Amino acid sequence: MKGFLLSAALGFVALALVNLCGAYTGVLVPVNRLSLGAAGLLGVPGVTLLILLNAML
């Protein structure tokens, strides 16, 4: 349980950092239920997946 909560927190922080740095890098991930769910359930790999999907679509 502790590991899951840490992974979720790191995912939320990674999502926030991606969006904060988006003005400089041009990479923005919209914050909605899907992105929050991916960041919360999958952590940093979920945010990476969202970035890759955003780049492909």
PDB file of N, CA, C and O in Angstrom, chain B, residues numbered from 101:
ATOM      1  N   MET B 101       0.825  -1.187   0.000  1.00  0.00           N
ATOM      2  CA  MET B 101       0.000   0.000   0.000  1.00  0.00           C
ATOM      3  C   MET B 101       0.872   1.255   0.000  1.00  0.00           C
ATOM      4  O   MET B 101       0.586   2.224  -0.703  1.00  0.00           O
ATOM      5  N   LYS B 102       1.932   1.222   0.794  1.00  0.00           N
ATOM      6  CA  LYS B 102       2.819   2.368   0.876  1.00  0.00           C
ATOM      7  C   LYS B 102       3.516   2.622  -0.459  1.00  0.00           C
ATOM      8  O   LYS B 102       3.695   3.772  -0.861  1.00  0.00           O
ATOM      9  N   GLY B 103       3.904   1.558  -1.138  1.00  0.00           N
ATOM     10  CA  GLY B 103       4.553   1.680  -2.441  1.00  0.00           C
ATOM     11  C   GLY B 103       3.611   2.235  -3.499  1.00  0.00           C
ATOM     12  O   GLY B 103       4.018   3.029  -4.347  1.00  0.00           O
ATOM     13  N   PHE B 104       2.343   1.813  -3.444  1.00  0.00           N
ATOM     14  CA  PHE B 104       1.351   2.318  -4.389  1.00  0.00           C
ATOM     15  C   PHE B 104       1.123   3.813  -4.196  1.00  0.00           C
ATOM     16  O   PHE B 104       1.032   4.560  -5.171  1.00  0.00           O
ATOM     17  N   LEU B 105       1.031   4.250  -2.949  1.00  0.00           N
ATOM     18  CA  LEU B 105       0.813   5.664  -2.676  1.00  0.00           C
ATOM     19  C   LEU B 105       2.022   6.497  -3.111  1.00  0.00           C
ATOM     20  O   LEU B 105       1.859   7.604  -3.624  1.00  0.00           O
ATOM     21  N   LEU B 106       3.215   5.976  -2.911  1.00  0.00           N
ATOM     22  CA  LEU B 106       4.414   6.683  -3.349  1.00  0.00           C
ATOM     23  C   LEU B 106       4.457   6.770  -4.869  1.00  0.00           C
ATOM     24  O   LEU B 106       4.801   7.814  -5.422  1.00  0.00           O
ATOM     25  N   SER B 107       4.114   5.693  -5.536  1.00  0.00           N
ATOM     26  CA  SER B 107       4.085   5.683  -6.998  1.00  0.00           C
ATOM     27  C   SER B 107       3.045   6.668  -7.528  1.00  0.00           C
ATOM     28  O   SER B 107       3.307   7.378  -8.499  1.00  0.00           O
ATOM     29  N   ALA B 108       1.884   6.718  -6.910  1.00  0.00           N
ATOM     30  CA  ALA B 108       0.838   7.647  -7.331  1.00  0.00           C
ATOM     31  C   ALA B 108       1.288   9.090  -7.119  1.00  0.00           C
ATOM     32  O   ALA B 108       1.085   9.943  -7.984  1.00  0.00           O
ATOM     33  N   ALA B 109       1.897   9.359  -5.972  1.00  0.00           N
ATOM     34  CA  ALA B 109       2.368  10.719  -5.694  1.00  0.00           C
ATOM     35  C   ALA B 109       3.441  11.139  -6.697  1.00  0.00           C
ATOM     36  O   ALA B 109       3.436  12.276  -7.170  1.00  0.00           O
ATOM     37  N   LEU B 110       4.355  10.232  -7.021  1.00  0.00           N
ATOM     38  CA  LEU B 110       5.380  10.544  -8.011  1.00  0.00           C
ATOM     39  C   LEU B 110       4.772  10.764  -9.396  1.00  0.00           C
ATOM     40  O   LEU B 110       5.254  11.603 -10.156  1.00  0.00           O
ATOM     41  N   GLY B 111       3.739  10.032  -9.722  1.00  0.00           N
ATOM     42  CA  GLY B 111       3.049  10.223 -10.987  1.00  0.00           C
ATOM     43  C   GLY B 111       2.396  11.590 -11.072  1.00  0.00           C
ATOM     44  O   GLY B 111       2.479  12.253 -12.106  1.00  0.00           O
ATOM     45  N   PHE B 112       1.748  12.021  -9.998  1.00  0.00           N
ATOM     46  CA  PHE B 112       1.120  13.341  -9.984  1.00  0.00           C
ATOM     47  C   PHE B 112       2.173  14.445 -10.075  1.00  0.00           C
ATOM     48  O   PHE B 112       1.975  15.445 -10.766  1.00  0.00           O
ATOM     49  N   VAL B 113       3.281  14.259  -9.382  1.00  0.00           N
ATOM     50  CA  VAL B 113       4.366  15.247  -9.443  1.00  0.00           C
ATOM     51  C   VAL B 113       4.960  15.292 -10.855  1.00  0.00           C
ATOM     52  O   VAL B 113       5.259  16.372 -11.366  1.00  0.00           O
ATOM     53  N   ALA B 114       5.132  14.137 -11.481  1.00  0.00           N
ATOM     54  CA  ALA B 114       5.671  14.101 -12.839  1.00  0.00           C
ATOM     55  C   ALA B 114       4.719  14.782 -13.815  1.00  0.00           C
ATOM     56  O   ALA B 114       5.167  15.494 -14.714  1.00  0.00           O
ATOM     57  N   LEU B 115       3.425  14.579 -13.654  1.00  0.00           N
ATOM     58  CA  LEU B 115       2.447  15.228 -14.520  1.00  0.00           C
ATOM     59  C   LEU B 115       2.490  16.745 -14.339  1.00  0.00           C
ATOM     60  O   LEU B 115       2.413  17.495 -15.313  1.00  0.00           O
ATOM     61  N   ALA B 116       2.613  17.186 -13.108  1.00  0.00           N
ATOM     62  CA  ALA B 116       2.702  18.619 -12.841  1.00  0.00           C
ATOM     63  C   ALA B 116       3.981  19.208 -13.432  1.00  0.00           C
ATOM     64  O   ALA B 116       3.956  20.298 -14.003  1.00  0.00           O
ATOM     65  N   LEU B 117       5.095  18.493 -13.297  1.00  0.00           N
ATOM     66  CA  LEU B 117       6.360  18.992 -13.836  1.00  0.00           C
ATOM     67  C   LEU B 117       6.346  19.058 -15.362  1.00  0.00           C
ATOM     68  O   LEU B 117       6.895  19.989 -15.953  1.00  0.00           O
ATOM     69  N   VAL B 118       5.727  18.085 -15.987  1.00  0.00           N
ATOM     70  CA  VAL B 118       5.624  18.107 -17.456  1.00  0.00           C
ATOM     71  C   VAL B 118       4.845  19.337 -17.891  1.00  0.00           C
ATOM     72  O   VAL B 118       5.231  20.007 -18.849  1.00  0.00           O
ATOM     73  N   ASN B 119       3.764  19.639 -17.205  1.00  0.00           N
ATOM     74  CA  ASN B 119       2.962  20.790 -17.587  1.00  0.00           C
ATOM     75  C   ASN B 119       3.619  22.113 -17.209  1.00  0.00           C
ATOM     76  O   ASN B 119       3.427  23.111 -17.903  1.00  0.00           O
ATOM     77  N   LEU B 120       4.386  22.139 -16.132  1.00  0.00           N
ATOM     78  CA  LEU B 120       5.095  23.363 -15.775  1.00  0.00           C
ATOM     79  C   LEU B 120       6.215  23.671 -16.766  1.00  0.00           C
ATOM     80  O   LEU B 120       6.465  24.833 -17.085  1.00  0.00           O
ATOM     81  N   CYS B 121       6.872  22.648 -17.241  1.00  0.00           N
ATOM     82  CA  CYS B 121       7.969  22.827 -18.202  1.00  0.00           C
ATOM     83  C   CYS B 121       7.453  22.893 -19.638  1.00  0.00           C
ATOM     84  O   CYS B 121       8.240  23.078 -20.567  1.00  0.00           O
ATOM     85  N   GLY B 122       6.161  22.748 -19.830  1.00  0.00           N
ATOM     86  CA  GLY B 122       5.579  22.726 -21.164  1.00  0.00           C
ATOM     87  C   GLY B 122       5.780  24.006 -21.944  1.00  0.00           C
ATOM     88  O   GLY B 122       5.860  23.972 -23.172  1.00  0.00           O
ATOM     89  N   ALA B 123       5.864  25.136 -21.259  1.00  0.00           N
ATOM     90  CA  ALA B 123       6.091  26.405 -21.954  1.00  0.00           C
ATOM     91  C   ALA B 123       7.473  26.432 -22.604  1.00  0.00           C
ATOM     92  O   ALA B 123       7.656  27.083 -23.633  1.00  0.00           O
ATOM     93  N   TYR B 124       8.426  25.749 -22.031  1.00  0.00           N
ATOM     94  CA  TYR B 124       9.788  25.731 -22.564  1.00  0.00           C
ATOM     95  C   TYR B 124      10.019  24.597 -23.561  1.00  0.00           C
ATOM     96  O   TYR B 124      10.789  24.738 -24.511  1.00  0.00           O
ATOM     97  N   THR B 125       9.344  23.472 -23.332  1.00  0.00           N
ATOM     98  CA  THR B 125       9.590  22.297 -24.173  1.00  0.00           C
ATOM     99  C   THR B 125       8.546  22.108 -25.262  1.00  0.00           C
ATOM    100  O   THR B 125       8.809  21.432 -26.257  1.00  0.00           O
ATOM    101  N   GLY B 126       7.373  22.691 -25.092  1.00  0.00           N
ATOM    102  CA  GLY B 126       6.296  22.510 -26.051  1.00  0.00           C
ATOM    103  C   GLY B 126       5.501  21.239 -25.830  1.00  0.00           C
ATOM    104  O   GLY B 126       4.605  20.929 -26.616  1.00  0.00           O
ATOM    105  N   VAL B 127       5.806  20.500 -24.785  1.00  0.00           N
ATOM    106  CA  VAL B 127       5.090  19.259 -24.470  1.00  0.00           C
ATOM    107  C   VAL B 127       4.087  19.557 -23.366  1.00  0.00           C
ATOM    108  O   VAL B 127       4.465  19.873 -22.238  1.00  0.00           O
ATOM    109  N   LEU B 128       2.816  19.456 -23.697  1.00  0.00           N
ATOM    110  CA  LEU B 128       1.750  19.678 -22.719  1.00  0.00           C
ATOM    111  C   LEU B 128       0.832  18.475 -22.701  1.00  0.00           C
ATOM    112  O   LEU B 128       0.452  17.958 -23.752  1.00  0.00           O
ATOM    113  N   VAL B 129       0.476  18.031 -21.517  1.00  0.00           N
ATOM    114  CA  VAL B 129      -0.477  16.936 -21.340  1.00  0.00           C
ATOM    115  C   VAL B 129      -1.693  17.534 -20.640  1.00  0.00           C
ATOM    116  O   VAL B 129      -1.583  18.003 -19.507  1.00  0.00           O
ATOM    117  N   PRO B 130      -2.851  17.523 -21.300  1.00  0.00           N
ATOM    118  CA  PRO B 130      -4.035  18.094 -20.654  1.00  0.00           C
ATOM    119  C   PRO B 130      -4.389  17.330 -19.373  1.00  0.00           C
ATOM    120  O   PRO B 130      -4.321  16.102 -19.325  1.00  0.00           O
ATOM    121  N   VAL B 131      -4.763  18.077 -18.352  1.00  0.00           N
ATOM    122  CA  VAL B 131      -5.129  17.452 -17.079  1.00  0.00           C
ATOM    123  C   VAL B 131      -6.628  17.183 -17.101  1.00  0.00           C
ATOM    124  O   VAL B 131      -7.436  18.111 -17.054  1.00  0.00           O
ATOM    125  N   ASN B 132      -6.987  15.919 -17.171  1.00  0.00           N
ATOM    126  CA  ASN B 132      -8.382  15.492 -17.130  1.00  0.00           C
ATOM    127  C   ASN B 132      -8.452  14.173 -16.353  1.00  0.00           C
ATOM    128  O   ASN B 132      -7.457  13.733 -15.776  1.00  0.00           O
ATOM    129  N   ARG B 133      -9.609  13.561 -16.341  1.00  0.00           N
ATOM    130  CA  ARG B 133      -9.764  12.319 -15.560  1.00  0.00           C
ATOM    131  C   ARG B 133      -8.857  11.201 -16.062  1.00  0.00           C
ATOM    132  O   ARG B 133      -8.320  10.432 -15.265  1.00  0.00           O
ATOM    133  N   LEU B 134      -8.685  11.108 -17.373  1.00  0.00           N
ATOM    134  CA  LEU B 134      -7.840  10.054 -17.939  1.00  0.00           C
ATOM    135  C   LEU B 134      -6.382  10.249 -17.550  1.00  0.00           C
ATOM    136  O   LEU B 134      -5.717   9.302 -17.129  1.00  0.00           O
ATOM    137  N   SER B 135      -5.885  11.467 -17.688  1.00  0.00           N
ATOM    138  CA  SER B 135      -4.474  11.702 -17.364  1.00  0.00           C
ATOM    139  C   SER B 135      -4.218  11.571 -15.860  1.00  0.00           C
ATOM    140  O   SER B 135      -3.176  11.060 -15.450  1.00  0.00           O
ATOM    141  N   LEU B 136      -5.151  12.025 -15.052  1.00  0.00           N
ATOM    142  CA  LEU B 136      -4.988  11.858 -13.604  1.00  0.00           C
ATOM    143  C   LEU B 136      -5.051  10.386 -13.207  1.00  0.00           C
ATOM    144  O   LEU B 136      -4.321   9.943 -12.320  1.00  0.00           O
ATOM    145  N   GLY B 137      -5.921   9.636 -13.866  1.00  0.00           N
ATOM    146  CA  GLY B 137      -6.011   8.201 -13.585  1.00  0.00           C
ATOM    147  C   GLY B 137      -4.744   7.466 -13.982  1.00  0.00           C
ATOM    148  O   GLY B 137      -4.261   6.608 -13.243  1.00  0.00           O
ATOM    149  N   ALA B 138      -4.201   7.800 -15.157  1.00  0.00           N
ATOM    150  CA  ALA B 138      -2.969   7.154 -15.598  1.00  0.00           C
ATOM    151  C   ALA B 138      -1.812   7.516 -14.691  1.00  0.00           C
ATOM    152  O   ALA B 138      -0.992   6.661 -14.356  1.00  0.00           O
ATOM    153  N   ALA B 139      -1.735   8.781 -14.290  1.00  0.00           N
ATOM    154  CA  ALA B 139      -0.659   9.200 -13.393  1.00  0.00           C
ATOM    155  C   ALA B 139      -0.801   8.561 -12.014  1.00  0.00           C
ATOM    156  O   ALA B 139       0.195   8.192 -11.392  1.00  0.00           O
ATOM    157  N   GLY B 140      -2.026   8.431 -11.542  1.00  0.00           N
ATOM    158  CA  GLY B 140      -2.253   7.846 -10.220  1.00  0.00           C
ATOM    159  C   GLY B 140      -2.078   6.343 -10.182  1.00  0.00           C
ATOM    160  O   GLY B 140      -1.519   5.809  -9.223  1.00  0.00           O
ATOM    161  N   LEU B 141      -2.544   5.652 -11.207  1.00  0.00           N
ATOM    162  CA  LEU B 141      -2.474   4.187 -11.202  1.00  0.00           C
ATOM    163  C   LEU B 141      -1.116   3.659 -11.677  1.00  0.00           C
ATOM    164  O   LEU B 141      -0.600   2.682 -11.135  1.00  0.00           O
ATOM    165  N   LEU B 142      -0.547   4.306 -12.683  1.00  0.00           N
ATOM    166  CA  LEU B 142       0.691   3.793 -13.266  1.00  0.00           C
ATOM    167  C   LEU B 142       1.942   4.553 -12.817  1.00  0.00           C
ATOM    168  O   LEU B 142       3.059   4.062 -12.982  1.00  0.00           O
ATOM    169  N   GLY B 143       1.758   5.733 -12.258  1.00  0.00           N
ATOM    170  CA  GLY B 143       2.900   6.514 -11.788  1.00  0.00           C
ATOM    171  C   GLY B 143       3.649   7.171 -12.935  1.00  0.00           C
ATOM    172  O   GLY B 143       3.042   7.610 -13.912  1.00  0.00           O
ATOM    173  N   VAL B 144       4.956   7.238 -12.816  1.00  0.00           N
ATOM    174  CA  VAL B 144       5.793   7.881 -13.824  1.00  0.00           C
ATOM    175  C   VAL B 144       5.690   7.179 -15.183  1.00  0.00           C
ATOM    176  O   VAL B 144       5.654   7.874 -16.199  1.00  0.00           O
ATOM    177  N   PRO B 145       5.642   5.849 -15.260  1.00  0.00           N
ATOM    178  CA  PRO B 145       5.447   5.227 -16.573  1.00  0.00           C
ATOM    179  C   PRO B 145       4.122   5.627 -17.230  1.00  0.00           C
ATOM    180  O   PRO B 145       4.040   5.694 -18.456  1.00  0.00           O
ATOM    181  N   GLY B 146       3.105   5.888 -16.444  1.00  0.00           N
ATOM    182  CA  GLY B 146       1.837   6.352 -16.988  1.00  0.00           C
ATOM    183  C   GLY B 146       1.947   7.730 -17.602  1.00  0.00           C
ATOM    184  O   GLY B 146       1.351   7.999 -18.645  1.00  0.00           O
ATOM    185  N   VAL B 147       2.703   8.603 -16.964  1.00  0.00           N
ATOM    186  CA  VAL B 147       2.923   9.944 -17.515  1.00  0.00           C
ATOM    187  C   VAL B 147       3.755   9.846 -18.794  1.00  0.00           C
ATOM    188  O   VAL B 147       3.509  10.570 -19.758  1.00  0.00           O
ATOM    189  N   THR B 148       4.732   8.955 -18.797  1.00  0.00           N
ATOM    190  CA  THR B 148       5.530   8.740 -20.007  1.00  0.00           C
ATOM    191  C   THR B 148       4.647   8.239 -21.140  1.00  0.00           C
ATOM    192  O   THR B 148       4.795   8.672 -22.283  1.00  0.00           O
ATOM    193  N   LEU B 149       3.738   7.334 -20.831  1.00  0.00           N
ATOM    194  CA  LEU B 149       2.794   6.829 -21.828  1.00  0.00           C
ATOM    195  C   LEU B 149       1.922   7.950 -22.372  1.00  0.00           C
ATOM    196  O   LEU B 149       1.678   8.012 -23.577  1.00  0.00           O
ATOM    197  N   LEU B 150       1.452   8.832 -21.505  1.00  0.00           N
ATOM    198  CA  LEU B 150       0.633   9.953 -21.950  1.00  0.00           C
ATOM    199  C   LEU B 150       1.414  10.882 -22.872  1.00  0.00           C
ATOM    200  O   LEU B 150       0.868  11.374 -23.860  1.00  0.00           O
ATOM    201  N   ILE B 151       2.674  11.126 -22.565  1.00  0.00           N
ATOM    202  CA  ILE B 151       3.502  11.983 -23.413  1.00  0.00           C
ATOM    203  C   ILE B 151       3.705  11.341 -24.782  1.00  0.00           C
ATOM    204  O   ILE B 151       3.616  12.016 -25.807  1.00  0.00           O
ATOM    205  N   LEU B 152       3.975  10.046 -24.798  1.00  0.00           N
ATOM    206  CA  LEU B 152       4.171   9.351 -26.073  1.00  0.00           C
ATOM    207  C   LEU B 152       2.887   9.324 -26.897  1.00  0.00           C
ATOM    208  O   LEU B 152       2.925   9.526 -28.110  1.00  0.00           O
ATOM    209  N   LEU B 153       1.757   9.077 -26.251  1.00  0.00           N
ATOM    210  CA  LEU B 153       0.480   9.085 -26.967  1.00  0.00           C
ATOM    211  C   LEU B 153       0.156  10.475 -27.497  1.00  0.00           C
ATOM    212  O   LEU B 153      -0.374  10.613 -28.599  1.00  0.00           O
ATOM    213  N   ASN B 154       0.467  11.491 -26.727  1.00  0.00           N
ATOM    214  CA  ASN B 154       0.236  12.860 -27.159  1.00  0.00           C
ATOM    215  C   ASN B 154       1.092  13.201 -28.373  1.00  0.00           C
ATOM    216  O   ASN B 154       0.640  13.914 -29.269  1.00  0.00           O
ATOM    217  N   ALA B 155       2.311  12.703 -28.409  1.00  0.00           N
ATOM    218  CA  ALA B 155       3.204  12.965 -29.536  1.00  0.00           C
ATOM    219  C   ALA B 155       2.761  12.205 -30.782  1.00  0.00           C
ATOM    220  O   ALA B 155       2.924  12.696 -31.899  1.00  0.00           O
ATOM    221  N   MET B 156       2.203  11.012 -30.597  1.00  0.00           N
ATOM    222  CA  MET B 156       1.783  10.198 -31.741  1.00  0.00           C
ATOM    223  C   MET B 156       0.475  10.699 -32.342  1.00  0.00           C
ATOM    224  O   MET B 156       0.284  10.639 -33.556  1.00  0.00           O
ATOM    225  N   LEU B 157      -0.408  11.184 -31.509  1.00  0.00           N
ATOM    226  CA  LEU B 157      -1.711  11.623 -32.011  1.00  0.00           C
ATOM    227  C   LEU B 157      -1.624  13.076 -32.289  1.00  0.00           C
ATOM    228  O   LEU B 157      -2.604  13.681 -32.724  1.00  0.00           O
TER     229      LEU B 157
END
